[in-house]
Amino acid sequence: INLMQAPQWLGHIKGCPNVHINAVIIYNQCFGSNDGFDVDCCRNVLVENCNFDTNDDCVPVKTHSESICSDIILSNCIMANYKRPVKIGNESLGPIVNVRFQNIVVNQSSFGFSQLPLNAIYVAIADGGSADSIFIDSIQVNTLYTTPVFVRLCQRNNGYDTTGPPPSVKYLRNVSISNVVCPGTIIPCSISGLQGYDVQNIYLRNISV
């Protein structure tokens, strides 16, 4: 299956259990904010053997509600985009648990832009949710990134319910990043939390940038 040129995200997989996406080619370089498949508050998802070339995130794993997103595997995929090919969180109101990216090749995006793309690997909790048991392994990056490895716990006061206060900060813990190769960078790695809210148990192994 070939899917291409959506006006924004190409696919929003929201609140779905038991999803298997295999051998799909995605090209989405049209209007900006052109994601591939957004996996949002789902359980038991396998995305494998796919090829993504997107203007924005390829397969971001996120929670736009307080429901859990858990047991997500992305394996044996080729990804190219301008921003963050391996992305977990940012939009993170609910818990994100047991997510694995493995055997991923990251190539240069076909989207021509004069600045370096941002992060090859991005794990962030920014909206009051949480993340636990995140595994990222065997990532071959074939193009330059500003900060290849970026892990952050923060609070951007982005409340999805505008009638109440923004959600409080929770946690980001148990993240394993291993066997990553990136050819060059400005800032090799950034790992940060907030005062009183440290990121916990971040393991980096065999990383070359």
Protein Blocks (a to p, Z undefined) as FASTA:
>chain_A
ZZehifbdfbdcehiahiadehiacdddfngpiafbdcehiahiadehiacddfbdfbdc
ddfbfbdcehiadehiacddfklmbagejiafbccehiadehiacdddfbdcfbdcfbfb
dcddfeopacehiadehiadfbdcfblbacddddehiafblkbccdddfbdehiadehia
dfbdfblbacdddehiacehiacehiaZZ
